[in-house]
Amino acid sequence: MNRSPFQYALIVLLAMAGATPGFGQEIPDEEKAWPRVMKGESFAVTMYEPQLDSWKDDDFEARAAVSVQEGDGGPVFGAVWITGRIDVEDVLDQVFGRFCIGK
């Protein structure tokens, strides 16, 4: 399948949003830093620190600035909207998150 850089960017953004460690796991300092950059063969996607818009009960909404740069061209800037739900499993002592990027 031949994907466009935009499609790759969306896939990478989903991976970035969902790439959170499990409860109680140590996060290396370099993974805590923003912005987060993911590089492909011919493009780079940068996601800047998300900003929380609302949190009610277990549901939240946030937004983040992003940029996509293809080859030697300049970056194209945009934004993503993120919705999600956080579930706490008391018996297993774990936290689970579900995320959706889009508007």
Secondary structure, DSSP 8 states (H G I E B T S, - for coil): ----HHHHHHHHHHHHHH----TT----HHHHSSSEEEE-SSEEEEE---EEEEEETTEEEEEEEEEEEETTS--EEEEEEEEEEEEEETTTTEEEEEEEE--
